Amino acid sequence: MSSKPQVAPAAAKAAAAVDSSSDSSSPDTAYADAIQAIAGHGDQPLDIHDICSHRRACGFTDDLALTECEAQAINTRLYGLSAISALLMGADDDGAFKLSKWLQGGLHSALYALTEDAQAVLHRANERAAEARKGSAA
């Protein structure tokens, strides 16, 4: 689900091509043109059905309400994940610098811990949402 700046103008141009006064243009044609423009840049179109199916498979079926503290906790962990990922990508085989195996192992452990922490916050919020739904149904 990556987003590239050059994709938006191509998709917008295709969407703008829909002219209701013309019989040759249709929303379906514009949609197909937008999909083709996105696919031409190497990105796959967003599959909402796949996202919903994955979310349900993970057990997230209720709307979650996060406290400010929970949202900040997730945000902080995502920043950490991003920073560690950048370090590890910079130190790959063709990277500008090298990291020892010990340091790489520590960074991988940190990635795992940050991910587990962020998921724990989401799972606690999901449990609260499920309890609230059960309480309102009773």
Secondary structure, DSSP 8 states (H G I E B T S, - for coil): ----TTHHHHHHHHHHT--TT-SS--HHHHHHHHHHHHHHTT-----HHHHHHHHHHTT--S-----HHHHHHHHHHHHHHHHHHHHHHHTSTTSSS---HHHHHHHHHHHHHHHHHHHHHHHHHHHHHHHHHHHHH-
